[in-house]
Amino acid sequence: MTGLLVFLISFAVLAVAELIWRARATDDSGQRLATNFLLGAVNIAIAAALPVSVLATAVFAGSQRIGLMNQVAFPAVAALLVTLLARTLTGYWVHRMVHARALLWRFHRVHHADREVDLSTALRNHPGELILMITALGGVALVLGAPPWAVAAIETAIATANLWSHANLRLTPALERILGRVLVTPGLHLVHHSASRAECDSNYGELLTLWDRLFGTFRELQPVARIGLGSASDAHADHLLRQLRSPFESR
């Protein structure tokens, strides 16, 4: 409940910030926003209905003494740091994999089909991708035996960072550079939403730029000529049902 409250407060604060410090003019049409928010609502409903979650897996691992941290005593700071690194590394590779594998890209392209990038884009994900991510992260939580409090804190931080990185915010170049040494910024993540596949296949990080820098997929700030997947997908980008069934359609 605390994590949800932090998420909602962060969303509200960033929504106000977008109105004051907007970086780009965006299409705020009702249909686009409705599609993004409804996709978010579908994902929340599915996540609530699933019998497992990343946090529930961590609680189970603790109760059964499963995983590394349930066998070896870790100081709290070390447990938090190791959990953070393991979680962000897993998120990086899952994100990279859904770009690289055609079958998985069918689900992830729903996120990239948005012709704009703003706060609502952070909510725009296909439920199939949500299930993949929960499965991968749950497996890591089980093997690691991460303490539930660390899992909850880091998942909340990453969910908030996901809002921040998609927010249509105007930051000074100096602030983007300083923050971007460690954290994913709106400008850096905008490059990831470029319609150019070479630019899109970069900056996979959710919270940290560390893994992109380490594995050679980091791109510095640069102008983005076009956002989305290109004109072929524009016609149906704002249609909820078409987006939900698009992974199962022949292309």
Secondary structure by P-SEA (a helix, b strand, c coil): caaaaaaaaaaaaaaaaaaacccccccccaaaaaaaaaaaaaaaaaaaaccccaaaaaaaaaaacccccccccccaaaaaaaaaaaaaaaaaaaaaaaaccaaaaaaaccccccccccccccccccaaaaaaaaaaaaaaaaaacccaaaaaaaaaaaaaaaaaaaccccccaaaaaaaacccccaaaaaaaacccaaaaacccccccaaaaaaacccccbbbbcccccccccccccccaaaaaacccccc
